[in-house]
Amino acid sequence: GDSVTQMEGPVTLSEEAFLTINCTYTATGYPSLFWYVQYPGEGLQLLLKATKADDKGSNKGFEATYRKETTSFHLEKGSVQVSDSAVYFCALSDQPSGTYKYIFGTGTRLKVLA
Amino acid sequence: NAGVTQTPKFQVLKTGQSMTLQCAQDMNHEYMSWYRQDPGMGLRLIHYSVGAGITDQGEVPNGYNVSRSTTEDFPLRLLSAAPSQTSVYFCASSRGTAKSSYNEQFFGPGTRLTVL
């Protein structure tokens, strides 16, 4: 079945460091891919998305490229800020056999130190 | 737009009690869903609905019921609460129908439930 695997956290970085959070997926169909962010005490918010191979999603300095050949959608940011501290979820949506599926990874906690 | 609203924000139940978690959206979204979030397990889909009058089970439906009488509302009922249902519950909605798999989901702020 469909699944999403993302790197375990927590990830602790200093301000202005480079961030990579790995995400790989398995899917029976041709999924769309998402990154969501969850700030403390809040619900999830969409950070970026990509709907087909080689698409690059970007928002707030974060980027991720849909790599069909490696079934990956890694999240990157060139210079993190303290305000980026949150939990990041990789997700996919797929529709195998007509059933709508939306699957999340387990989340990666990011802590950025000043 | 209020987006997706959930009530209550916090709830403590005793084992065996029943309750309903409320969810409403004002975006005229067809697709609504309920998730539970547990440490180390991400979000797991409980039930979902692709439109008024249509519901289906997700990954972890046991112990929960849903109904969708209107486009706006999608309540989640716990029939007989158990400690294993202690979790944070999120309601989400999206514009997509069953044939539109790429629309983003909008999440409510969550309900933190403790079952003693």
Chai-1 contact restraints between the chains, C-beta under 6 A:
chainA,res_idxA,chainB,res_idxB,connection_type,confidence,min_distance_angstrom,max_distance_angstrom,comment,restraint_id
A,S32,B,S101,contact,1.0,0.0,6.0,A-B,restraint_1
A,S32,B,Y102,contact,1.0,0.0,6.0,A-B,restraint_2
A,G43,B,F90,contact,1.0,0.0,6.0,A-B,restraint_3
A,G43,B,F107,contact,1.0,0.0,6.0,A-B,restraint_4
A,G43,B,G108,contact,1.0,0.0,6.0,A-B,restraint_5
A,G43,B,P109,contact,1.0,0.0,6.0,A-B,restraint_6
A,G43,B,G110,contact,1.0,0.0,6.0,A-B,restraint_7
A,L44,B,F107,contact,1.0,0.0,6.0,A-B,restraint_8
A,L46,B,E104,contact,1.0,0.0,6.0,A-B,restraint_9
A,T51,B,Y102,contact,1.0,0.0,6.0,A-B,restraint_10
A,S93,B,S101,contact,1.0,0.0,6.0,A-B,restraint_11
A,Q95,B,S101,contact,1.0,0.0,6.0,A-B,restraint_12
A,Y100,B,A98,contact,1.0,0.0,6.0,A-B,restraint_13
A,F104,B,G42,contact,1.0,0.0,6.0,A-B,restraint_14
A,F104,B,L43,contact,1.0,0.0,6.0,A-B,restraint_15
A,G105,B,G42,contact,1.0,0.0,6.0,A-B,restraint_16
A,T106,B,G42,contact,1.0,0.0,6.0,A-B,restraint_17
A,G107,B,G42,contact,1.0,0.0,6.0,A-B,restraint_18
